[in-house]
Amino acid sequence: MSLNVSLPTELENRVREHVASGLYGSASEVIREALRLFEAYQTVQASSLAALKADINQGLADARAGRVSAIDVRAIKAKGRAVLQSKGSV
């Protein structure tokens, strides 16, 4: 399959730089690699979204089942600050 694609100047320059670096033999190789990386990114993003949705659903189920309680944000912050201070980070 042959396909002509128009790129903005900035992207065209980046493709040319990749080819000039010697890592790729042609602009087509750069574009193929970019598409592979994009597809991998989309897969990771979809997986992360699915995990987030599962966590949200678990939290909602816990709330409905009464397995949640109020938290003391000030106490949590104080504990965190104390830990950081003991490590010399503050």
Secondary structure, 3 states (H helix, E strand, C coil): CCCCCCCCHHHHHHHHHHHHCCCCCCHHHHHHHHHHHHHHHHHHHHHHHHHHHHHHHHHHHHHHCCCCCCCCHHHHHHHHHHHHHHCCCC
